[in-house]
């Protein structure tokens, strides 16, 4: 299986995980609006990603880009930044949100899983170029 196919599969999985987390957050908001659940917390927003996850995804993306020797054009850098940093970091944050209510009570194992998701997404994103 080529790296391009792997990258597309990883991208599809990232989107599914992010949508699942978003639906879960919205479901909690709807339950609260109907008086059946606790108030939403500020940490429920999936775009509030810890800086460490961005750094892990960016470092993995840089390693992947060096291994494949990517030509540094503006379009290439924008594509890699979007699919190599933002999406893996958002997905890793979604993993934390799916496994805990707000991500703050995550165990070291879950934080390690989120870091692995960010690193894997950043590494294989080079295949999308």
C-alpha positions in Angstrom: 0.0 0.0 0.0 1.4 3.4 -1.0 1.9 6.3 1.3 -0.7 8.3 -0.6 -3.4 5.7 0.1 -2.4 5.5 3.8 -2.6 9.3 4.0 -6.1 9.3 2.5 -7.2 6.6 4.9 -5.8 8.5 7.8 -7.4 11.7 6.7 -10.8 9.9 6.4 -10.4 8.4 9.9 -9.5 11.9 11.3 -12.6 13.4 9.9 -14.8 10.6 11.3 -13.2 11.0 14.8 -13.7 14.8 14.7 -17.3 14.5 13.5 -18.0 12.0 16.3 -16.6 14.2 18.9 -18.5 17.2 17.6 -21.8 15.3 17.6 -21.1 14.2 21.2 -20.4 17.8 22.3 -23.6 19.0 20.5 -25.6 16.2 22.1 -24.5 17.4 25.6 -25.5 21.0 24.6 -28.9 19.8 23.5 -29.4 17.7 26.6 -28.6 20.8 28.8 -30.9 23.0 26.8 -33.7 20.5 27.4 -32.9 20.4 31.2 -31.5 16.8 31.1 -27.8 17.4 31.6 -25.1 19.6 33.2 -24.1 23.0 31.7 -21.6 22.9 28.8 -18.0 23.8 29.8 -15.7 26.1 27.9 -13.3 23.2 27.3 -16.0 21.4 25.2 -15.0 23.4 22.1 -12.9 21.1 19.9 -10.9 24.0 18.5 -9.2 24.7 21.9 -6.3 22.4 21.3 -3.4 22.2 23.8 -0.2 23.7 22.2 1.7 20.4 22.9 -0.5 18.6 20.4 0.2 21.2 17.7 3.9 20.9 18.4 3.9 17.1 18.2 2.0 17.1 14.9 4.3 19.8 13.5 7.4 17.9 14.5 6.1 14.7 13.0 5.1 16.5 9.8 8.6 18.0 9.5 10.2 14.6 9.9 7.9 13.2 7.2 8.7 16.1 4.9 12.4 15.6 5.4 12.2 11.8 4.8 10.3 12.3 1.5 12.1 15.5 0.5 9.2 17.7 -0.2 9.7 20.7 -2.5 9.0 23.8 -0.4 6.5 25.8 -2.5 3.8 28.0 -1.0 1.0 25.6 -2.0 2.9 22.6 -0.7 3.6 24.3 2.6 -0.1 25.3 3.0 -1.3 21.8 2.2 1.1 20.2 4.6 0.3 22.7 7.4 -3.4 22.1 7.0 -3.4 18.4 6.7 -0.2 17.8 8.8 -0.7 20.2 11.7 -4.3 21.4 12.1 -6.2 18.2 11.4 -4.0 15.8 13.4 -4.1 18.2 16.4 -7.8 18.7 16.1 -8.2 14.9 15.9 -6.0 14.3 18.9 -8.0 16.8 20.9 -11.2 15.0 19.7 -9.8 11.8 21.1 -9.4 13.4 24.5 -12.9 14.8 24.3 -14.4 11.5 23.4 -12.6 9.6 26.1 -13.2 12.2 28.9 -15.9 14.9 29.4 -13.5 17.8 29.0 -10.0 16.4 28.4 -8.6 17.8 31.6 -9.1 14.6 33.5 -7.4 12.5 30.9 -5.0 9.9 32.2 -1.4 9.7 31.0 -2.4 6.7 28.8 -5.1 8.8 27.1 -2.8 11.8 26.7 -0.2 9.4 25.2 -2.9 8.1 22.8 -3.7 11.7 21.8 0.0 12.4 21.2 0.3 9.3 19.1 -2.7 10.3 17.0 -1.2 13.8 16.4 2.2 12.3 15.5 0.8 9.7 13.2 -1.4 12.2 11.4 1.5 14.6 11.0 3.8 11.9 9.7 1.6 10.5 7.0 0.2 13.8 5.9 3.2 14.2 3.6 1.6 11.5 1.4 -1.1 13.9 0.4 1.3 16.1 -1.6 
